[in-house]
Amino acid sequence: MSLEGLDHVALAVNDLDGALRVFRDLLGFEYLGRETVEDMKVETAFLEVGSFHLELVRPSAEDSPVTGFLKKRGEGLHHIALKTTDIEGMLEKLRSAGVKVIDPAPRTGARGKRIAFLHPSSCHGMLVELCEEAG
């Protein structure tokens, strides 16, 4: 069980099309696609430049967790996502060490990846997502 590196950085945005104009059209990120994640009530767009991946996240419903984030903090850095090859093992290791987890078991996230979030209170204020390629 180990981390493989950074999977992506996510920005919470109010206007997905406006954010795409900046990152895709003006900065030159390659557009990888858009999708809705129903259980999180968000619409996402993924972009890349080099080996860096950026996720733009916009709430698709008033009761989305991202709606609350935007109201409290405004647009900006929402979370970082770390790649792992053993998400269950990582969650168990972290829980055993007293890390507060938001997702006690992995679930399906954007791009079909298995994901779980760690609570910011255990990660020095940063929302951290663990993700594993579906397989």
DRENDO-1510 file (C-alpha; in Angstrom, 1 decimal, always signed):
<recs>
REC; n; res; u; v; w
REC; 1; MET; +0.0; +0.0; +0.0 .
REC; 2; SER; +1.5; +3.2; -1.1 .
REC; 3; LEU; +0.9; +6.6; -2.7 .
REC; 4; GLU; +2.0; +7.0; -6.3 .
REC; 5; GLY; +1.8; +10.8; -6.5 .
REC; 6; LEU; -0.6; +13.6; -7.2 .
REC; 7; ASP; -3.6; +12.7; -9.2 .
REC; 8; HIS; -5.1; +16.2; -9.6 .
REC; 9; VAL; -5.9; +19.5; -7.9 .
REC; 10; ALA; -9.5; +20.6; -7.8 .
REC; 11; LEU; -10.9; +24.1; -8.0 .
REC; 12; ALA; -14.4; +24.9; -6.9 .
REC; 13; VAL; -16.1; +27.3; -9.4 .
REC; 14; ASN; -19.4; +29.0; -9.8 .
REC; 15; ASP; -19.2; +29.2; -13.6 .
REC; 16; LEU; -17.7; +26.1; -15.3 .
REC; 17; ASP; -17.9; +27.6; -18.8 .
REC; 18; GLY; -16.1; +30.7; -17.6 .
REC; 19; ALA; -13.4; +28.7; -15.9 .
REC; 20; LEU; -12.9; +26.6; -19.1 .
REC; 21; ARG; -12.4; +29.8; -21.0 .
REC; 22; VAL; -9.6; +30.8; -18.8 .
REC; 23; PHE; -7.8; +27.4; -18.3 .
REC; 24; ARG; -8.5; +25.8; -21.7 .
REC; 25; ASP; -8.8; +28.8; -24.1 .
REC; 26; LEU; -6.4; +31.3; -22.6 .
REC; 27; LEU; -3.9; +29.2; -20.7 .
REC; 28; GLY; -3.9; +26.3; -23.1 .
REC; 29; PHE; -4.8; +23.4; -20.9 .
REC; 30; GLU; -6.0; +20.3; -22.9 .
REC; 31; TYR; -9.7; +19.7; -22.3 .
REC; 32; LEU; -10.3; +16.0; -21.3 .
REC; 33; GLY; -14.0; +16.1; -20.8 .
REC; 34; ARG; -16.9; +16.9; -18.6 .
REC; 35; GLU; -19.2; +14.8; -16.4 .
REC; 36; THR; -21.8; +14.9; -13.7 .
REC; 37; VAL; -21.2; +13.0; -10.5 .
REC; 38; GLU; -24.7; +12.5; -9.3 .
REC; 39; ASP; -24.0; +11.4; -5.7 .
REC; 40; MET; -21.8; +14.5; -5.0 .
REC; 41; LYS; -24.3; +16.7; -6.9 .
REC; 42; VAL; -21.5; +18.3; -9.0 .
REC; 43; GLU; -20.5; +18.8; -12.6 .
REC; 44; THR; -16.8; +18.4; -13.3 .
REC; 45; ALA; -14.4; +19.2; -16.1 .
REC; 46; PHE; -10.9; +17.8; -16.4 .
REC; 47; LEU; -8.0; +19.4; -18.0 .
REC; 48; GLU; -4.3; +18.7; -18.3 .
REC; 49; VAL; -1.1; +20.4; -19.1 .
REC; 50; GLY; +2.0; +18.2; -19.2 .
REC; 51; SER; +1.5; +15.6; -16.5 .
REC; 52; PHE; -0.6; +18.0; -14.3 .
REC; 53; HIS; -4.4; +17.4; -14.1 .
REC; 54; LEU; -6.9; +20.1; -13.0 .
REC; 55; GLU; -10.5; +19.3; -12.0 .
REC; 56; LEU; -13.0; +22.2; -12.1 .
REC; 57; VAL; -16.0; +21.4; -9.8 .
REC; 58; ARG; -19.3; +23.2; -10.0 .
REC; 59; PRO; -22.3; +22.3; -7.8 .
REC; 60; SER; -25.3; +21.0; -9.8 .
REC; 61; ALA; -27.7; +21.3; -6.9 .
REC; 62; GLU; -28.2; +23.7; -3.9 .
REC; 63; ASP; -27.6; +20.9; -1.5 .
REC; 64; SER; -24.2; +19.9; -3.0 .
REC; 65; PRO; -21.3; +20.0; -0.5 .
REC; 66; VAL; -19.5; +22.3; -3.0 .
REC; 67; THR; -22.4; +24.8; -2.7 .
REC; 68; GLY; -21.6; +25.2; +1.0 .
REC; 69; PHE; -17.9; +25.5; +0.2 .
REC; 70; LEU; -18.5; +28.2; -2.3 .
REC; 71; LYS; -20.8; +30.2; +0.0 .
REC; 72; LYS; -18.3; +30.0; +2.9 .
REC; 73; ARG; -14.9; +30.3; +1.1 .
REC; 74; GLY; -15.7; +31.4; -2.5 .
REC; 75; GLU; -14.0; +30.1; -5.6 .
REC; 76; GLY; -10.6; +28.5; -5.3 .
REC; 77; LEU; -8.7; +25.5; -4.2 .
REC; 78; HIS; -11.1; +22.8; -3.1 .
REC; 79; HIS; -9.0; +19.6; -2.7 .
REC; 80; ILE; -5.9; +17.7; -3.7 .
REC; 81; ALA; -6.2; +14.1; -4.9 .
REC; 82; LEU; -3.5; +11.6; -4.3 .
REC; 83; LYS; -3.1; +8.4; -6.3 .
REC; 84; THR; -2.9; +5.1; -4.4 .
REC; 85; THR; -2.8; +1.5; -5.4 .
REC; 86; ASP; -4.6; +0.2; -2.3 .
REC; 87; ILE; -7.3; +2.6; -1.2 .
REC; 88; GLU; -8.8; +0.3; +1.4 .
REC; 89; GLY; -5.3; -0.3; +3.0 .
REC; 90; MET; -4.6; +3.4; +3.0 .
REC; 91; LEU; -8.0; +4.2; +4.7 .
REC; 92; GLU; -7.4; +1.5; +7.3 .
REC; 93; LYS; -3.9; +2.8; +8.0 .
REC; 94; LEU; -5.1; +6.3; +8.4 .
REC; 95; ARG; -8.1; +5.5; +10.5 .
REC; 96; SER; -5.9; +3.4; +12.8 .
REC; 97; ALA; -3.6; +6.4; +13.2 .
REC; 98; GLY; -6.6; +8.6; +14.2 .
REC; 99; VAL; -7.2; +10.4; +10.9 .
REC; 100; LYS; -10.8; +11.5; +10.5 .
REC; 101; VAL; -12.2; +10.1; +7.2 .
REC; 102; ILE; -15.3; +11.5; +5.4 .
REC; 103; ASP; -15.8; +8.3; +3.4 .
REC; 104; PRO; -15.4; +5.1; +5.6 .
REC; 105; ALA; -15.3; +3.0; +2.4 .
REC; 106; PRO; -14.3; +3.9; -1.2 .
REC; 107; ARG; -17.0; +5.0; -3.6 .
REC; 108; THR; -17.1; +5.8; -7.3 .
REC; 109; GLY; -16.1; +9.3; -8.3 .
REC; 110; ALA; -15.4; +11.1; -11.5 .
REC; 111; ARG; -13.7; +9.2; -14.3 .
REC; 112; GLY; -14.9; +6.0; -12.7 .
REC; 113; LYS; -12.1; +6.1; -10.0 .
REC; 114; ARG; -12.5; +4.7; -6.6 .
REC; 115; ILE; -12.3; +7.6; -4.1 .
REC; 116; ALA; -12.4; +8.5; -0.5 .
REC; 117; PHE; -12.0; +11.9; +1.2 .
REC; 118; LEU; -10.0; +12.7; +4.4 .
REC; 119; HIS; -11.4; +15.4; +6.7 .
REC; 120; PRO; -9.6; +18.7; +6.6 .
REC; 121; SER; -9.4; +18.7; +10.4 .
REC; 122; SER; -7.0; +15.8; +10.2 .
REC; 123; CYS; -5.0; +17.2; +7.2 .
REC; 124; HIS; -4.1; +20.7; +8.5 .
REC; 125; GLY; -7.0; +22.4; +6.8 .
REC; 126; MET; -6.7; +20.6; +3.4 .
REC; 127; LEU; -9.5; +18.4; +2.0 .
REC; 128; VAL; -7.6; +15.4; +0.7 .
REC; 129; GLU; -9.0; +12.8; -1.8 .
REC; 130; LEU; -7.5; +9.4; -2.1 .
REC; 131; CYS; -8.1; +7.8; -5.5 .
REC; 132; GLU; -7.4; +4.5; -7.2 .
REC; 133; GLU; -7.9; +3.5; -10.8 .
REC; 134; ALA; -11.0; +1.3; -11.2 .
REC; 135; GLY; -9.9; -2.2; -12.2 .
</recs>
